[in-house]
Amino acid sequence: MVRYADPGALEWVESGGGPLIAVPETVLPFWAGADGDETASDYDRACEVDGSVGLLPVGDCAALVLGDEPASTAYLPQHAAFVRWCAAGSEDELLAGVPEALATADWEDEVRWDVPGPVLLFDSAWPGTETERTDALRVALEPGRYAVRAASVQPGPETWLGLVRLRRL
């Protein structure tokens, strides 16, 4: 797998080319990824999400799909946001642009996400039962309802990033 984000301060998750997905830990066994006997796999459903974010039913919950492009993604708990590395010379350069990006973002319409607790972010092609074999990031979210909105921002001439911000309702 090609790595776009050099190792640094954050743990970055990448995909093999499709969308990333944040699945509540309680329903990980129900995410089949690209496997399955159905005509449309869970991965196919994730690929059909139109836009930067969307929700898909998984078990008795919903998973958050980070669509648009398969950018390296990390979670910034201090901003309650996923940051997506589209272009930057270094991790430091990318992270330096986050405060301005959050302040100036032209946010897309929000979706409402009910979360039962921590989620795991990983490549949507993988089954939830096999996430230990791929890049995955545990995000310790508190149970509750969140407003989720996304934006693409260019905080510098050579820096582009995507943001997916979570706001607890």
Secondary structure, 3 states (H helix, E strand, C coil): CCCCCCCCCCCCECCCCCCEEEEEHHHHHHCCCCCCCCCCCHHHHHHCCCCCEEEEEECCEEEEEECCCCCEEEEEHHHCEEEEEEECCCHHHHHHCHHHHHHHCCCCCCEEEEECCCEEEEECCCCHHHHHHCCEEEECCCCEEEEEEEEEEEEECCEEEEEEEEEEC
